[in-house]
């Protein structure tokens, strides 16, 4: 009896040690490291650890506008969680290829591809899903719509041209609508399906100079809230992540040093955000732990708004 109790304590101790030390117990090597443990237990431990370290293992994700900026950080983060990626770009193939190379360099098998597409064109958005399905032989699980534009002149509504207004809505609103529409039709149902649109924290601030931009993103927020309800029964959730000021090309374009310093001064952290501040939030929403978060707007801005 004493030997059984002693052995049980050994099992428990080794389990705690293995789990807390994050040791990968795999195949023959594990038998030498932990000879007292049953093989089935070692395999089960390996599965648990793989699920913990790679919660998006082999799930297929499309991230629009992911050749640079926030989209790039999101794509790389999802890849680090185990996802397979479609890196979408609209013009700069070299930047997209670099992201693909960075992701694929960490794996023996290709886990990312680059696909050019204008998200305001339904046929080109369809091609994103077609490329994902044909390359990875799997339906898409996750759609992150990160592509967006902003008028770097920061005009008042009075001084906003119809051409600039149309361009802003064409990408930000029409593009989001087309992506959400295609995603709702083609993302795998039954659980784990995710649609995540990037909005802006400015949609809650109504600051002058951003009239068309804020309106285009507020429309996306309203659409996502409705979409979440319309997807009832599919196991697909829809949410928005609304960043505050993030140090990207999009943020810096057209701003003077005075404007930038004013924004930094308004942030409680005394700095601009970085894309890596946003990516983990999207990573959370993309995973199973976020199932009860649906139809929500997550404003990630360091207290700026």
Buried (B, 14 or more C-beta within 10 A) or exposed (E): EEEEEEEEEEBEEBBEEBBEEEBEBEEEEBEEEBEEBEEEBBBBBBEEBBEEEBBBEEBBBBBBBBBBBBBBBBBBBBBBBBBBBBBBBBEEEEBBBBBBEBBBEEEEEEBBBBBBBBBBBBEBBBBBBEBBBEBBEBBBBBBBBBBBBBBBEBBEEEEBEEEBBEBBBBBBBBBBBBBBBBBBEBBBBEEBBBBBBBBBBBBBBEEEBBBBBBBBBBBBBEBBBEBBEEBEEBBBBBBBBBBBBBBBEBBEEEBEEEEBEEBBEEBEEEEBBEBEBBBBBBBBBBBEEBEEEBBBBBBBBBEBB
